[in-house]
Amino acid sequence: MAKHRVKFTFPQELISEPIIYNLGLRFKVVTNIRRADVGPDRGWVELELEGRREDIEKGLQWVG
């Protein structure tokens, strides 16, 4: 199992979307929120991803 840390930033229109949930569900990646800050007009999250390296890479391409 591989681990990878990333930081996502979200514009206002994506704050309420379940992006992290969908990332874990679609790509069989365990998501662990390490830090986050969400406001009414923007947000960011430091996320630890764990799973097969191929699944993590596919998931990051999907988010990107």
N, C-alpha and C positions, 0 to 999 in steps of 0.2 A: 504494500500500500504506500502510495506517495502522499506527501503533504505539500501544500502550496499556500502561501499567504498573498492576498490581493487587497487592494483598496478600490472600492467602487464609489463613484459620486453620482448622485441622481438629481436631475432637474425637477422642477415642480411637477410637471405632468407625469412623472414616473414614480413619485414618492409613494403613492397608494397601491402600486402594482406589486404582486407577489413574486418578484423576480428571484429572490433568494430561494424561496420555496420551490418555484418551478425549476431552477437550476439543479437543486438536489433531486427532485422527482424525475426529471427528464434524463439526467445523465448519471444517476446512481452515485452521486457524490454526497458525502457527509459535509454539511455546512456548519461552521461554528463561528458565531459572531464574537469577535474579540473586543471591538470597540465600535461605537456608532454615535452619530449625532444627526438628528432629523429635525428640521424646522419646517415652517409652513411653505417656504419657497425653494428649499434645497436640502440635500442630505448626503451623508457619506457613511460608509461602513468599512471596517477592516475585517476581512473574512478569511478564515482558515478553511481550506478545502482538503478533504481526504478521500482518496479512492484510487482507482487505477489511473496511471498517468494519462492514458489515452482518453479516458472519460473526462478528466479535469481539463485537458486541452480542448476537447470538443465543447465542453460547457463554457469555457472562456471565449471561444470563437462565437458561440451563440449569444453571449452577453454583449460582446464587443461590437 
